[in-house]
Amino acid sequence: MKSLLSRLRFAIAALALLCSVSAVAHDYAMADSAVVDTISAPHARWYRQLIDNGFHINDPDINYPRFWRWCVDVYNWGDRTFNSYDPDYVVGAGKNWKAGLKSYNWTENYTLLFPHKLRVNMVSDIFSDVGAYLSFMAVSVGYTLNANDVFGHPVANHHNFDFNFCCALFSANLNLASTSGGTRITRFGDYNKGEHLSQRFDDVSLSSVGGDIYYFFNHSRYSQAAAYSYSKYQLRSAGSWIAGAAVTHQNINIDFSGLPPEMLEKLPGDYEKYRFHYTDYGLIGGYAYNWVLHPKRWLINATILPSIGYRHSYEGATEGRKDMFSTNVRAMMSVVYNHRSLYASLVGRYDGHIYYKSAYTFVNSNNSVTLNIGTRF
């Protein structure tokens, strides 16, 4: 019996190999033929059929293997479940691909607030990245260059990584950022009579990791993707309440000890060095609204997302290990212009973090402006 089974397995394997070789030879012969219409060929490989029809994954003429058919079915289930809209308010762009150019510009701001209206304010240089990207459905790849270096105006070391996913029901985001140096002190207590100044200051560094996920209650009529990823069209004005959760880890070091003595004499507070090292766990509650302007090529979005929660400050921080109350806020605005398959947008964003202590309050923020120009196809 074992011998018979072995021969049977061998025969089946040989037959499968022969069929595969025949199919490959058949495809090769078709590719070399000048008279064969590869687009309509019913025996072309499934991936060739997909390429020839412009990546319309639900084309019934595509002969998917069982596994890939299952993948398409899972995607369609997810699209129906998580990405369905009221067609009177939101429709798809009708294209699977996007290609575009992007200019991303941001600054970091640090402020120490003390009693008697004294404050120390620091603003970083403007960090600029330019790049291009190519997107297919929910997957996007791109490459960016440090524009400060490319155009001969290098600034401090900085790194930034963003991951964003948005569907009708929810949005999920992940951000990693780090900067070192490249700031200026613009106010410093009573120094310079409390007036504006511009003192170069490189003894500040930031490392930050943050993630959040939030749900759109009016997800059938409001589309965040129409304002920020350009895969949908908002046809009528609509808004939505938002709820979610966020986690943020920050490590910020500020050292004033290297400043000139005449400035240190005017430093408010009890410390020359500050370290803010903490993790926030917060609940998000907010609102977003899309205004559709006539003609319907213009869209304006405004989103506000405050969060409150629990903050854990680590050993080594200026105030030591503590459990605290956290407050943070994000505000976004987008202006989008659509013309057929083309789109252009200007996006502004503010991410602020507030650290309360009895002797002072520390506020740090990331402020960014992004210009996008692209096409759908």
Backbone hydrogen bonds, N-H to C=O, Kabsch-Sander energy under -0.5 kcal/mol:
donor,donor_aa,acceptor,acceptor_aa,energy
5,L,1,M,-2.6
6,S,2,K,-2.2
7,R,3,S,-2.2
8,L,4,L,-2.4
9,R,5,L,-2.8
10,F,6,S,-2.3
11,A,7,R,-2.4
12,I,8,L,-2.5
13,A,9,R,-2.7
14,A,10,F,-2.5
15,L,11,A,-2.4
16,A,12,I,-2.6
17,L,13,A,-2.5
18,L,14,A,-2.4
19,C,15,L,-2.4
20,S,16,A,-2.4
21,V,17,L,-2.5
22,S,18,L,-2.3
23,A,19,C,-2.4
24,V,20,S,-2.5
25,A,21,V,-2.6
26,H,22,S,-2.4
27,D,23,A,-2.6
28,Y,24,V,-2.5
29,A,25,A,-2.4
30,M,26,H,-2.2
31,A,27,D,-2.2
32,D,28,Y,-1.5
33,S,29,A,-0.8
33,S,30,M,-0.7
38,T,36,V,-1.0
41,A,37,D,-0.6
44,A,41,A,-1.2
49,Q,45,R,-2.2
50,L,46,W,-2.3
51,I,47,Y,-2.0
52,D,48,R,-2.6
53,N,49,Q,-1.7
54,G,51,I,-1.5
55,F,50,L,-2.8
57,I,55,F,-1.2
59,D,56,H,-1.8
62,I,59,D,-1.7
64,Y,62,I,-1.4
69,R,65,P,-2.6
70,W,66,R,-2.1
71,C,67,F,-2.1
72,V,68,W,-2.2
73,D,69,R,-2.3
74,V,70,W,-2.5
75,Y,71,C,-2.4
76,N,72,V,-2.6
77,W,73,D,-2.3
78,G,74,V,-2.6
79,D,75,Y,-2.7
80,R,76,N,-2.4
81,T,77,W,-2.5
82,F,78,G,-3.0
83,N,79,D,-1.5
86,D,220,S,-3.5
89,Y,86,D,-2.4
90,V,86,D,-2.5
91,V,233,Y,-2.0
93,A,231,S,-1.7
98,K,135,S,-2.2
99,A,375,T,-2.2
100,G,133,Y,-2.1
101,L,373,I,-3.1
102,K,131,G,-2.6
103,S,371,L,-2.4
104,Y,129,D,-3.0
105,N,369,V,-2.2
106,W,127,F,-2.4
107,T,367,N,-2.2
109,N,365,S,-2.4
110,Y,122,M,-2.8
111,T,363,V,-2.6
112,L,120,V,-2.7
113,L,111,T,-0.5
113,L,361,T,-3.2
114,F,118,L,-3.2
118,L,114,F,-0.5
118,L,115,P,-1.1
120,V,112,L,-2.3
121,N,187,R,-2.1
122,M,110,Y,-3.1
123,V,184,R,-2.5
124,S,108,E,-2.8
125,D,182,G,-2.8
127,F,106,W,-3.0
127,F,125,D,-0.7
129,D,104,Y,-2.9
130,V,145,L,-2.1
131,G,102,K,-2.2
132,A,143,Y,-1.9
133,Y,100,G,-2.1
134,L,141,V,-3.0
135,S,98,K,-3.3
136,F,139,V,-3.2
137,M,96,N,-3.2
139,V,136,F,-2.4
141,V,134,L,-2.6
143,Y,132,A,-2.4
145,L,130,V,-3.6
147,A,128,S,-1.6
147,A,145,L,-1.1
148,N,128,S,-1.0
149,D,146,N,-0.5
150,V,146,N,-2.3
151,F,147,A,-2.4
152,G,149,D,-1.3
153,H,148,N,-3.1
157,N,180,S,-0.7
159,H,178,S,-2.6
161,F,176,L,-2.7
163,F,174,L,-2.7
165,F,172,A,-2.8
167,C,170,F,-2.7
168,A,82,F,-0.8
169,L,82,F,-1.6
171,S,214,Y,-2.2
172,A,165,F,-3.1
173,N,212,D,-2.6
174,L,163,F,-2.6
175,N,210,G,-3.0
176,L,161,F,-2.5
177,A,208,S,-2.6
178,S,159,H,-2.3
179,T,206,L,-2.1
180,S,157,N,-1.8
181,G,204,V,-3.2
183,T,201,F,-1.3
184,R,123,V,-2.4
185,I,199,Q,-3.1
186,T,121,N,-2.6
186,T,184,R,-0.6
187,R,121,N,-1.3
189,G,119,R,-2.9
190,D,266,K,-0.7
191,Y,188,F,-2.2
193,K,190,D,-1.3
194,G,191,Y,-1.1
195,E,192,N,-1.9
197,L,186,T,-2.0
199,Q,185,I,-2.1
200,R,198,S,-0.6
201,F,183,T,-2.8
204,V,202,D,-1.3
205,S,253,N,-2.1
206,L,179,T,-2.6
207,S,251,N,-1.5
208,S,177,A,-3.0
209,V,249,H,-2.5
210,G,175,N,-2.7
211,G,247,V,-2.7
212,D,173,N,-2.1
213,I,245,A,-2.2
214,Y,171,S,-2.3
215,Y,243,A,-3.6
216,F,169,L,-2.9
217,F,215,Y,-0.6
217,F,241,W,-2.3
219,H,216,F,-0.8
219,H,217,F,-0.6
221,R,218,N,-1.2
222,Y,218,N,-2.0
227,A,223,S,-0.5
227,A,224,Q,-0.8
228,Y,224,Q,-1.6
229,S,225,A,-1.8
230,Y,225,A,-2.1
231,S,225,A,-0.6
233,Y,91,V,-2.9
235,L,89,Y,-3.6
235,L,233,Y,-0.7
236,R,89,Y,-0.9
238,A,290,N,-1.6
240,S,288,A,-2.6
242,I,286,G,-2.7
243,A,215,Y,-1.6
244,G,284,I,-2.0
245,A,213,I,-2.3
246,A,282,G,-2.4
247,V,211,G,-2.8
248,T,280,D,-1.9
249,H,209,V,-3.3
250,Q,278,Y,-2.6
251,N,207,S,-2.1
252,I,276,F,-2.7
253,N,205,S,-2.1
254,I,274,Y,-2.9
255,D,203,D,-2.4
256,F,272,E,-3.3
259,L,256,F,-2.1
263,M,260,P,-1.3
264,L,260,P,-2.0
265,E,261,P,-1.9
266,K,263,M,-1.5
267,L,264,L,-1.4
274,Y,254,I,-3.1
276,F,252,I,-2.6
277,H,275,R,-0.6
278,Y,250,Q,-2.1
279,T,312,H,-2.0
280,D,248,T,-3.4
281,Y,310,Y,-2.7
282,G,246,A,-2.8
283,L,308,I,-3.1
284,I,244,G,-2.5
285,G,306,P,-2.0
286,G,242,I,-2.3
287,Y,304,I,-1.7
288,A,240,S,-2.2
289,Y,302,A,-2.1
290,N,238,A,-3.1
291,W,289,Y,-0.5
291,W,300,I,-3.4
292,V,290,N,-0.6
293,L,291,W,-0.6
293,L,298,W,-1.9
297,R,295,P,-0.8
298,W,293,L,-0.8
298,W,295,P,-1.3
299,L,336,V,-2.3
300,I,291,W,-2.4
301,N,334,S,-2.9
302,A,289,Y,-1.9
303,T,332,M,-2.7
304,I,287,Y,-2.4
305,L,330,R,-3.4
307,S,328,N,-2.8
308,I,283,L,-1.7
309,G,326,S,-1.7
310,Y,281,Y,-2.4
311,R,324,M,-2.7
312,H,279,T,-2.6
313,S,311,R,-0.6
313,S,322,K,-3.1
314,Y,277,H,-2.6
317,A,314,Y,-1.7
318,T,275,R,-2.6
320,G,317,A,-1.5
322,K,313,S,-1.3
324,M,311,R,-3.4
324,M,322,K,-0.5
326,S,309,G,-2.4
327,T,354,I,-0.8
328,N,307,S,-2.3
329,V,352,G,-2.3
330,R,305,L,-1.0
331,A,350,Y,-2.3
332,M,303,T,-2.7
333,M,348,G,-2.4
334,S,301,N,-1.9
335,V,346,L,-2.1
336,V,299,L,-3.1
337,Y,344,A,-3.0
338,N,297,R,-2.6
339,H,342,L,-2.5
342,L,339,H,-2.5
343,Y,374,G,-2.2
344,A,337,Y,-2.0
345,S,372,N,-2.4
346,L,335,V,-2.0
347,V,370,T,-2.8
348,G,333,M,-2.9
349,R,368,S,-2.3
350,Y,331,A,-2.7
351,D,366,N,-2.3
352,G,329,V,-3.0
353,H,364,N,-2.5
354,I,327,T,-2.1
355,Y,362,F,-3.1
356,Y,354,I,-0.5
357,K,360,Y,-1.9
361,T,113,L,-2.0
362,F,355,Y,-2.8
363,V,111,T,-2.7
364,N,353,H,-2.0
365,S,109,N,-2.3
366,N,351,D,-2.2
367,N,107,T,-2.4
368,S,349,R,-2.6
369,V,105,N,-2.8
370,T,347,V,-2.8
371,L,103,S,-2.5
372,N,345,S,-2.2
373,I,101,L,-2.2
374,G,343,Y,-2.5
375,T,99,A,-2.5
376,R,341,S,-2.3
377,F,97,W,-2.2
